[in-house]
Amino acid sequence: MAILFLLWSMVCAVLTFNVFRPLRLIKDGKFYFATFVFGWLIGDLVFHWIVFNLGIALLFYLAGALESDIGQIALMLSFSSWVILGFRAKMHYRMGPLIQNQMNAALGADYKSKILPEFRQKFIPFAFDWKAYWNPAVLSKNPQIEIISDIVFFEERGCRLLLDIYRPRNHSNACPVLLQVHGGGWTIGTKNQGIPLMTRMASQGWICFAISYRLSPQAIFPDHVIDCKRAVAWIKEHGIKYGADPDFIIITGGSSGAHLSALTALTPNQADLQPQFETVDTTIQGCVAFYGIYDFEAPFQIPRNKELAGLLKTVMRSTPETEPKKFRQASPVRRISRNPPPFMILQGDSDALVPMREARNFYQALQKANTPRLVFLHLPMVKHSFDTLPTIPTQQILPYVEQYLSLLRSDYAQKNFPAEKS
């Protein structure tokens, strides 16, 4: 039994190492994806993992495994893993000042004063929500918001696209809009992502639309982004009925959802991406992109990114060698116009799937285009998909996303409704 406990402790030590440095022992995309999943879940749900391991250790103790030296070594190894993970969680909990400094550098130290008082006074004061951390389901049960599910926003020849609406129960008739595009590598995923951000913003007076879109391999680019633009067009036409201001839409998403969000924001009113609704104004007022892919050509040039290159072959059904123009058209970094909308880019430096340089190169390209209200948040020890659950990083980072969204809303209100100036 002591040997079994030692083996378990060694496995846990390897998994702890994987949290900090994702394993690449086998050149296989599925294996690497598994190391990402374990690293993300253990790293972000650290206290769930520690409690689970405490239960395992207790079972080994009751079975007498700790009566031998091997059992004692196993316990020390397990304890060391818990301490290391706990230290990482502590660093995440203290991330706020670092993010604040980056916000100040990008927007000016006085940016909060530019947020209208009626928006600023709604900010949720920082207090870590342990209840949501242990049970994420409570977010959707917030009594301040209501959720309307499975509204059809497009249907044609077997294609049926749905959206969910998150909105305040006591909503006005001109709520700002947050359009959420889910991730999943363009091949999987559902509209039930981004709940921590959507429930937060809905409680602050925003209406959030979480959409589905066609997935590969059945769908081929640009099908995915066309569906996102269909959602924008639907909100422009029908959003008022649900209390939305169709003239103020911010789009957001993570991973492939960030790619589609960025591309949607950078290509307003482009006819090739709006078949049969070319005349609809699909202008977006801003984009918040979490750990996105912005250059479809780069993965084919870097050997370490061959898993992503293989995925893009499925999405595009081609390669940059056979269809270079198509890959440039699919890359947000190549589609930056003279007047891009405001952008917030968030990227963790412990992301196992998307390298930091992906976000930094996109940010630098947006800088050259003089993008207004441009923010790049470099997030230490933060992983891919961090915002999916109300983890410690999520709860530390989202207040700053809320501030950014409120700043964009204030800019819009002051420009279009001068009477609202404070």
N, C-alpha and C positions, 0 to 999 in steps of 0.2 A: 504493500500500500504506500509506503514511503517513496519507493521508486516511481510509482504512478504519480504521486504528488510532485516529485521533482520534475518529471516529464511535463506535467501541466504547467508548472512554474516556468520552465524553459520556453514553452510555447508562448506563454504570456509575455516573457521578456522579449522574444522575437517580435511579437505583435506591438509591444511598446516601442521597440526600435523602429518598426515600420511606420509608426505615427510620425516620427521625426524624419526618417529617410525611407521613402517607399521602396519596397523590394523590387528588384528586376532580375530575379534569379533565372527566370525562364523567358525566352523571347517569344511570348505568346500574349496576344492582346487580352484574352479572357483572364489569364492569370494576373496580369497587371491590373485589370479592372477590379479583380477580387482584392488585391492589396490596397487599392484605393478605397474600396468600400469598408474594409476592416479598419484602415487608418482613419477614415472619416468618422465612423461610428464610435470607435474607441476613443479617439482624440476629442471629439465634441461631446460625447455622452460619457465623459470620464467618470463621473460619480455613479452613474448606473453601472458602469463596468467594475468599479471598485467594490460596490455593494454586492454585485454578483460574485466577485472573486472572494469576498469575505465569507459568503455563504458556502462556496466551494471549500475554502480553507477550514471552515467550521466542520464540514462533513468529514474532511480528512482527519481533523483533530479527534472527532468522535470515533473514527475508525482506528485510532492509535497511530497514525502516520507520524506524529510529532515526537514520538518516544525515542526515535533513532536520530543519529547525527544527520542522516540523509534528509529526514523530514525537517530538521531544524534548518538545514541549508536551503531546502525548498521554500520554507517560510520566509527566510531572509531575502531570497531572490524575489519572491512575490511582493514582499514589503517594499523592496527597492523600486520595483516597477510602479507601485502605487504612489510612492513619494515623487518619483520623476513626473508622472502624469499629473499629480496634484500641483507640482510646481508650475507646470505648463498652464494649468487652469488658473492659477494665481496670476500669471503673467497676462492671460486674457482678461481677467477681471480688472486689471490695472491698465488696460489699453486706452482708456478714454482720453487722458492728456495727450498721448501721442497723436491720436486721430484729430483732436482739437487743434493741435499745432499745424497739422496738414491742412485742415479747413481754413485756419487763419492765413496760412501762406498763400492758399489759392484764391480766397475770396476777400481777404482783408480782415484785420482783427476786429473791425466794427461791423462785420456782416450781419450779426444778429440784430443790430439796431435798425437794419434795413428791412427786416421782416415786420410787416404790419402788426400792431398790437393785438388786433382781433385774431390773428393767426398765432402769434407768439404766446398768448395767454392760454392757448389750448395745449401747449406742449405737455407731454406726460413727464413729470419729474422723475429723475432716475431713481429707481428702486428695483433691485433685481427680483424678478418674479419667479420664485422657486416653485410655486404651484404649477406654472406653465412649463417650467423646465422638466419637472417630473411627469407631467401629464399634458402634452401639447394640445390635446383635444379641447381643453378649456378655452383656448383662443377663439374657436368658432362658436362658443357658447356665451360670448360676451353679450350681456343684455343691452349694450348700447348700439349694437349693430344687427342687421338682418341680412340673410343670405338667400338669394333667389337663384335656384340651380337650373341648369340644362335648358337655357333659352337658345333656340335655333337662330343663328345669325347668317347662315348660308346653307342652301340645300339645292343640289342639282345633280341629276344622273347618278344617284347612289352616293354622292358626297354630302354628308350631313355634319356641319360644324356647330359646336355648342359653346356657350359661354356661361359662366356664373357671375353673379353680381353681389358684391359686398358693399353695403351702404349703411349710413347712420339711420337709425330708426326715425329720428326726428330730423329728416333731411330738408334742405332748402330746395329751391328750384334751379339753382345754378352751382352745383357742387363741382369742384375740380375733379378731373378724371385721371385715374392711374390704370393703365392697360398692362396687364401681366401676361408675359409670354413664357411658357414653361420650357425647361431644359430637357435633356435626355438624348443628346447626340443626334437630333433630327430623326431618330428611329423609334424611340420609346418616350414615355412620360405622359403625364395627364395634367389637366388644368388645376389639379389639387396641389399645386406648388405655390410657393411665395405667400403662404398663409400668415406667417408672422408679420410681414410688412403690410399686407392688405388689411388684416384686422386692425392693425395699429392705425393706419391711415383712415380707414372707414370710421373708427371711433373719433377721429379728428375732423370729420366733416367731408371726407373725400368719398367718391364713388369709384370702386375698383372693379374692373372687368377682367376676369381670368378666362382666357380663350383656349380652345383646342385648334389644331391645324393638322393638315395631312402629313403623314409620316413616311419616311423612306423605309424599305426600298420601293414601295409602291409609288410614293411621290418622288419627283425629281426636281432639283432646283430649276426654276424659281418658285415651284408650287408653294413651298412653306411661307415665303415672304409675301406672295400674293394673298394667301389666306390671312396673314396679319393685316395687310392693307384692307382686305374685305371687312375685317373687324373694325378698323378705323372708320371705314365708310358707313358701316352699320351704326356705330356710335354717333357719327355726324347726323344721321337721319333719324335714329330712334332714341338716342340718349336722353333727350329732353323729357321724354315720357317717364323716365326713371329718376329724374331730378338732376341730370348731368348738364354741365356746361360743355357743349360739343366743340366750342372754340378753344378749349384749354385741355389738352391731352398730353400727359407725360407717359412714355412707354418704358417698361422695365422688364428685365428677365435675367436668368442666369445661364451660363455656359452657352449651349446652342440657342437658348432663349435670348441671351445677351447679343449674340450675333444677329439674330432676326430683328431684335429691337433696334440695334444700331443701324442696320441696313434700312429698316422702315423709316427711321428718323432722318436718314441721310438722302433718301430718294423720294421726296414728296412729288406727287403728280407726274411720275414718270410712266408714260403710257405702256411700256413693255412689261411693267410690273402691276398694271391695273387693267387687265383685259376685260372688256365689256363694262368697265366703270371708269374709263379714262378721264371723264370730265369731273369726277368727284375730287374735291380738295382733300388730300391725305396729309396735309402739313401737321407735324408734331411739334409741340412746344418745348420738348426736352426729353432726355433719355438718361436712365440710370442703369448702367450695365455691370452686372456681377460676373466676374471671372469668365469673360467671353473669349471667343475665337474670332479674330478680326482680319486674318490674312489666310486665305485658303491655299495660297501657293507655298508658303513657308514650310509646312510639314513635309512636303515632298523634297525639300532641300536639306533637311536635318535628319540624319539616321535615327536619332533617339525618338523622333516623332512618327515612326512608321505606323504605330497603332492608329494615330489620328489620320494619317494619310490613307490608310486602308478604309477607315470610316468615311472619309470624304469621297473616295472612289465610289462607295455605295450611294452616297447622297447625290453626287454629280453624274454618276455613270460615265465618267471620263477621267482624264488626268490633265494636269497643266500642259503636258507635251502635246496631247491630242486636241485640246480645246482651251488654249491660253486665255482667249477673250472671255469665255464663260467663267473661268476661275477669277479673273480680275473683277468681273461684274458681281461675283458673289462675295467679294472681300470688302468689308466696310472701309478698311484703310485705303482702298483704291477709289472709293466713291465719295470722298469728302469734297463738298462743293465750296463755293466762295462764302456762303452764308449758312454754316451749319448751326443747328440749334444747340442750346446748352447741353453739356454732358457731364455726368459723374461716372467715373470708372473706378471700380473696386476690384482689387486683386490681392489674394493671399500669397505670401512667399513660401508657404508649405503646400501649395497646390500640386497634387500628384499628376494632374491631367493637363493643365494649361500652364506654361512657363510664364514667369513674370515679364519677360521681354515682350510677350504678345501684347499685354496691356500697355507697357511702356512705349512701344513703337506706335501704337494707335494714339496714345496720348500726345506724343510728340508731333504726329501728323496733324492732330486737331489743333495743337498749339500754333503750328505754322499757318493754319487757316484762320487764326484769331477767333477761335470759338469762344463765345461769351459764357461766363459762369462755368468755366472748365475746372473740374476737380479730379485729381487722381489720388486715391487712397491706397497706399502701400500698407498692407495689413500683416503684421508680424505673426508668424506661427499659425496662420489661418489657412484652412483647407478649402478645397473645392466643395461646393454645395453647402457651405456653412450656414446659409440663411434658410435652409429648408425647415429646420426645427428651431425652437426658441432656446438655443444653447447659450453658453456664456458669450462666445464671440458675437452671436446674433444680437443679443440684448445689449451688448456694448456698442455695436456699430449702428443699429437701426435708428437710434435717436439722432444721429448726425445725418442720416438719409432723410429723416423727417424734417430736420432743419433746412436741408437743401431744397426739398420739395416746397416747403413753405416760403423759402426765399424766391423761388421761381414763380410761385403763385402771387407773391407780393409784387414782383416786377411786372407781372401781367396786369394786376389790378391797378397799379399806379399809372401804367401806360394807357390803359383802356377806360379806367374809371377814376379820374383824378380826384373825385370827391372822397374816395376811400383813403387818400393819403393821410398818414398820421400827423 
